[in-house]
Amino acid sequence: MAELSWRDGATPVSAAFGEGYFGASDSLGEARHVFLGGNDLPARFRDGFHIAELGFGTGLNAVAAAHAWRESGTAGTLRITSFEAWPMAAEDMARALAPWPDLEPHARALVAAWAAGARRCELPGADAGGAVVIEVIEGDARLTLPRWPGRADAWFLDGFSPARNPELWEPGLIAEVAARSAPGATFATYSAAGAVRSALTAAGFTVERVRGFANKKHMTRGRLIPGSGVTGEPGVEGASP
Ligand SMILES: C[S@@+](CC[C@H](N)C(=O)[O-])C[C@H]1O[C@@H](n2cnc3c(N)ncnc32)[C@H](O)[C@@H]1O
């Protein structure tokens, strides 16, 4: 379980990494700008769209994506798969997600499932029908991602800073991200660190440095270059949605 303290009563700070889970005081605005906007979402949403994330943390990015999906009115299923080594206690997650009334129905459903021990839950989809299926795969992503049989259309790369959490930005792990990407897949991250951009370039992504959120000058986004990244059928169990 993640051990936390709280900054300003609202932002969880990891004891192990000595860093806050969010980079800006408007963390929902940051999630929308960096991870949704950086992946051209909600514009790219379609039935069966699959988001994958390194670092589930509070679930804020996932809940923000679920909310955007519902607001977009897209019928069908959005899948979100997130990799997390130190899951948060349900009461901490509830506290971290409490400030946003807009997100409340999705956050409540996620926290209820999480408190019951579920790591897979279904949140309401659009009024037109469907659902958002969130699955969290526990364990060190360096071990769990290579065994994941999925293919993502969009990646949220959201480890702690590369200086404090280099494991989640290792070139080998970024190559696994590329190998588990569907054709045309995109990524977005708040980080603009040179080593991160180099790892993404080496893995076969275009890498674009764009305006960051609030007082952060830059973030990074990009797209899988056709013919890159795919190393054959991923995972040990064959293809999955
Ligand atoms: C910045 S936080 C993620 C914030 C999150 N996306 C949110 O919406 O709240 C980084 C997360 O990466 C997780 N993490 C760090 N190293 C990891 C690893 N090797 N494997 C899996 N998760 C890891 C941490 O436990 C933490 O939850």
PDBQT file of the ligand as one rigid body, heavy atoms in Angstrom, charges set to zero:
ROOT
HETATM    1  C1  LIG A 301       2.528  10.519 -10.389  1.00  0.00    +0.000 C 
HETATM    2  S1  LIG A 301       1.821   9.099  -9.700  1.00  0.00    +0.000 S 
HETATM    3  C2  LIG A 301       0.492   8.714 -10.822  1.00  0.00    +0.000 C 
HETATM    4  C3  LIG A 301      -0.708   9.605 -10.690  1.00  0.00    +0.000 C 
HETATM    5  C4  LIG A 301      -1.944   8.996 -11.313  1.00  0.00    +0.000 C 
HETATM    6  N1  LIG A 301      -1.848   8.806 -12.734  1.00  0.00    +0.000 N 
HETATM    7  C5  LIG A 301      -3.211   9.684 -10.898  1.00  0.00    +0.000 C 
HETATM    8  O1  LIG A 301      -4.100   9.897 -11.779  1.00  0.00    +0.000 OA
HETATM    9  O2  LIG A 301      -3.369   9.938  -9.707  1.00  0.00    +0.000 OA
HETATM   10  C6  LIG A 301       2.976   7.823 -10.141  1.00  0.00    +0.000 C 
HETATM   11  C7  LIG A 301       2.482   6.429  -9.836  1.00  0.00    +0.000 C 
HETATM   12  O3  LIG A 301       3.417   5.482 -10.372  1.00  0.00    +0.000 OA
HETATM   13  C8  LIG A 301       3.485   4.380  -9.489  1.00  0.00    +0.000 C 
HETATM   14  N2  LIG A 301       4.739   3.657  -9.752  1.00  0.00    +0.000 N 
HETATM   15  C9  LIG A 301       6.004   4.053  -9.516  1.00  0.00    +0.000 A 
HETATM   16  N3  LIG A 301       6.912   3.132  -9.915  1.00  0.00    +0.000 NA
HETATM   17  C10 LIG A 301       6.189   2.101 -10.435  1.00  0.00    +0.000 A 
HETATM   18  C11 LIG A 301       6.520   0.851 -11.041  1.00  0.00    +0.000 A 
HETATM   19  N4  LIG A 301       7.810   0.469 -11.172  1.00  0.00    +0.000 N 
HETATM   20  N5  LIG A 301       5.519   0.067 -11.488  1.00  0.00    +0.000 NA
HETATM   21  C12 LIG A 301       4.221   0.448 -11.373  1.00  0.00    +0.000 A 
HETATM   22  N6  LIG A 301       3.837   1.617 -10.810  1.00  0.00    +0.000 NA
HETATM   23  C13 LIG A 301       4.791   2.444 -10.346  1.00  0.00    +0.000 A 
HETATM   24  C14 LIG A 301       3.445   5.049  -8.121  1.00  0.00    +0.000 C 
HETATM   25  O4  LIG A 301       3.080   4.145  -7.099  1.00  0.00    +0.000 OA
HETATM   26  C15 LIG A 301       2.395   6.140  -8.350  1.00  0.00    +0.000 C 
HETATM   27  O5  LIG A 301       1.104   5.679  -8.049  1.00  0.00    +0.000 OA
ENDROOT
TORSDOF 0
